[in-house]
Amino acid sequence: MQRNTLLRELFAEFLGTFILIAFGAGVVAQVVLSGEKNGSYLSINLAWGLGVTMGIYVAGGVTGAHLNPAVTLALAVRRGFAWAKVVPYALAQTAGAFTASATVWFVYREAFNAFDNGTRMVLGEKGTAGIFSTYPQSYLSTFGGLVDQIVGTAILMLVISAIADARNNSTGNVGPVAVGFLVMALGMSFGFNAGYAINPARDLGPRLFTFIGGWGSEVFTAGNFWFWVPIAGPLIGGPLGAWIYDLFVGNHFPETTEN
């Protein structure tokens, strides 16, 4: 019975993350492959936020919809989430992101071929790997990128902690919409440096797809081996954000007593 329960949770995390990345990678593909005729940076932020909302509605009733290993880790560190589930959740989330990327590529495969004549490039004018994973701006150092990811994910988890804290808010079914707006705001505020991955599964799963899907090993070497930054940064930032919320707000609610 316990095994079946965990399997149900992993399926939910897989499918919720799939929905998130399907909207996210899908909108970037539409914008890039159309030469920004069918969308803009604003539409990218809107669709990513809405993708988060839809993913939460898909998985929320089963797991609370982590959809992000940084969130899962933060919940284990600060909220008593079972440590034994952290790695299985992360694997399910990464698999969902990988599968969604493959699906977006399959839907847009003819558009990819029309854009780059079948030659998959990571960076440059015809680079398309950034449709799926994040890459840093040319000016961004590795340390700057790490700070970017830590701060962005800390803000993400801090606000998620506030939204989920029933003592502070009672969002109910509006909670997924609030988190979607949070992701939109992060993209509009902190997306310039490196695309606001703030989610190891969201970046690694699609990167693995591009590695085997024709873009090759450059997806791991580009940007001075950038690939590890959107993994390590969020895993630091997630618990940090939850801790900051608890330090300033969560730990200061009066204890309730029952008569």
Secondary structure, DSSP 4 states (H G I P E B T S, - for coil): -HHHHHHHHHHHHHHHHHHHHHHHHHHHHHHHHTTTSS--HHHHHHHHHHHHHHHHHHHHHHH----SHHHHHHHHHHS---GGGHHHHHHHHHHHHHHHHHHHHHHTHHHHHHHHTT--BSSSTTB-GGGTS----TT--HHHHHHHHHHHHHHHHHHHHHHH-TTT---GGGHHHHHHHHHHHHHHHH-TTT-----HHHHHHHHHHHIIIIITTHHHHHHHHGGGHHHHHHHHHHHHHHHHHHHHTGGGSPPP---
